[in-house]
Amino acid sequence: MGYALVIIGYVIYVILGISCLICIASIISHIVRRHILWDRQQDLVCKINWNIQQKENSTETEAMKFEEQNVFKSMSHHKHMIVMNVVNIIVLMVIAVIVAIIIGTGIVG
């Protein structure tokens, strides 16, 4: 019975480890995307300010303001996804500790 628990524990640890790696890869991906969006937002803000100073076409300025708002919403979404993936990693670590405790008491008991 003890060997079966050890094998089950290893399988669970492998699954939890792969899940953590997926979450970490997702966090890195969202950080990169957020950084790219931040650069785009800064570019749009500069263009909007330039158009306002030059008193150029207001429809173009309004379009850029709308695009900047969409970029900001996308950045907020990526920030939310980063936080959710960190929470997922914490939950997976808690599950790993619980499994370790259960398997440890199952082998000893």
C-alpha positions in Angstrom: 0.0 0.0 0.0 2.9 2.4 0.8 4.4 2.0 -2.7 1.1 2.8 -4.3 0.9 6.0 -2.4 4.4 7.0 -3.4 3.7 6.4 -7.1 0.4 8.3 -6.8 2.2 11.1 -5.1 4.9 11.3 -7.8 2.2 11.4 -10.5 0.4 14.2 -8.6 3.7 16.1 -8.2 4.4 15.8 -11.9 1.0 17.1 -12.8 1.3 20.0 -10.3 4.8 20.8 -11.5 3.6 21.0 -15.1 0.7 23.1 -14.1 3.0 25.5 -12.3 5.3 25.7 -15.4 2.3 26.5 -17.6 1.3 29.3 -15.1 4.8 30.7 -15.1 4.9 30.7 -18.9 1.6 32.5 -19.0 2.8 35.1 -16.5 5.9 35.8 -18.7 3.7 36.0 -21.8 1.3 38.5 -20.2 4.3 40.6 -18.8 5.8 40.8 -22.3 2.4 41.7 -23.9 1.8 44.3 -21.2 5.2 45.9 -21.9 4.5 46.0 -25.6 1.1 47.6 -25.0 2.7 50.1 -22.6 5.1 51.2 -25.4 2.1 51.5 -27.7 0.2 53.6 -25.2 3.1 56.0 -24.7 3.4 56.4 -28.4 -0.3 57.2 -28.8 -0.2 59.7 -25.9 2.7 61.5 -27.5 0.8 61.6 -30.9 -2.4 62.8 -29.2 -0.5 65.6 -27.4 1.3 66.6 -30.6 -2.0 66.8 -32.5 -3.6 68.8 -29.8 -0.7 71.3 -29.7 -0.7 71.6 -33.5 -4.5 71.9 -33.6 -4.7 69.2 -36.2 -7.7 67.1 -37.3 -9.9 66.4 -34.3 -11.4 63.2 -35.7 -7.9 61.7 -36.0 -7.2 62.8 -32.4 -10.4 61.3 -31.2 -9.7 58.0 -33.0 -6.3 57.9 -31.3 -7.9 58.6 -27.9 -10.3 55.7 -28.5 -7.4 53.5 -29.4 -5.4 54.6 -26.4 -8.4 53.6 -24.2 -8.6 50.2 -25.8 -4.8 49.7 -25.2 -5.3 50.7 -21.6 -8.1 48.2 -21.2 -5.9 45.5 -22.7 -3.1 46.3 -20.3 -5.6 46.1 -17.4 -6.7 42.7 -18.6 -3.1 41.4 -18.8 -2.5 42.7 -15.3 -5.5 40.8 -14.1 -4.3 37.6 -15.8 -0.9 38.0 -14.2 -2.5 38.2 -10.7 -4.8 35.3 -11.5 -1.8 33.1 -12.5 0.1 34.0 -9.3 -3.0 32.9 -7.4 -3.1 29.7 -9.4 0.5 29.0 -8.5 -0.2 29.6 -4.8 -3.1 27.2 -4.9 -1.1 24.6 -6.6 1.6 24.9 -4.0 -1.0 24.5 -1.2 -2.3 21.4 -3.0 1.2 20.0 -3.2 1.7 20.5 0.6 -1.6 18.8 1.3 -0.7 15.9 -0.9 2.7 15.6 0.8 1.0 15.6 4.2 -1.6 13.0 3.2 1.0 10.7 1.6 3.5 11.2 4.5 0.9 10.1 7.0 -0.4 7.3 4.8 3.1 5.8 4.5 3.9 6.1 8.2 0.4 5.1 9.4 
